[in-house]
Amino acid sequence: MGYQNISNDADGFAFYEIGNTKILSYIQGPTELKKTDDKCSIKCDVFLSPFNVYDKRKKKTKDNITNEISAYIRNICENIILLDLYKNSEINIFLYIIERDGGIKHAAINTCILALIDAGIAIKYFISACSVLYLQNKIIVDGNQLEINSGSPELTMVIELNTHKIILLEFDAEIPIDIFESMVQTCIDSCINIGRVMKLTVKENAIGLLCLNNLLTN
């Protein structure tokens, strides 16, 4: 996980890497709209590298994947951004999936959150996301594409880091309740661990900016 400048037009930026998955995100906004609107408009554009591996199990096309992730990110952002602070404004989110090997939603969420924080956009709470698989009697965190294509039960989760409250949970399989509960707990623990790294990254970035500011003003 890390930050760097990508564009003069970017108000916030983040680069996220987990396993062999690499995602870059940058934020433009909030930008005042020309027309008067009491609402904040959130847009999300997702770009998928032609070298990415697609989900053969669900037979999703490139457009299917990008449209699904875009809608997913917009829904999350509309629920965690303090929209009342950005009335008559637009926030544009750009996600570039550079490399993909496994579940992508949770990585996209984490990248987006880091970029929003870097842009100084107010959010209700700090969230993190992760996914787990149940394969060959084992729970696997952040399975790769081969493991996902096996058709194993997959659970994706988003939690609020301070309270560990589950914000979102996706699961579409039938398994014994004890296995499901173990998957949920493993996913919560993984979200917490990922969240710690994300918070540390934000803190280090803030300290770096503060040091740079002190150098420039002294």
RAMOWO-V632261 format. One record per helix or strand. SS is the DSSP state (hx for helix, st for strand). FROM is the first residue (numbers start at 1). TO is the last residue. If there is no record, write none. Layout:
ss=[SS	SS]
from=[FROM	FROM]
to=[TO	TO]
This chain:
ss=[st	st	st	st	hx	st	hx	st	hx	st	st	st	hx	st	st	hx]
from=[2	12	21	40	62	81	83	89	105	123	127	138	145	153	165	177]
to=[2	18	32	48	80	81	86	99	118	123	135	141	149	160	171	217]
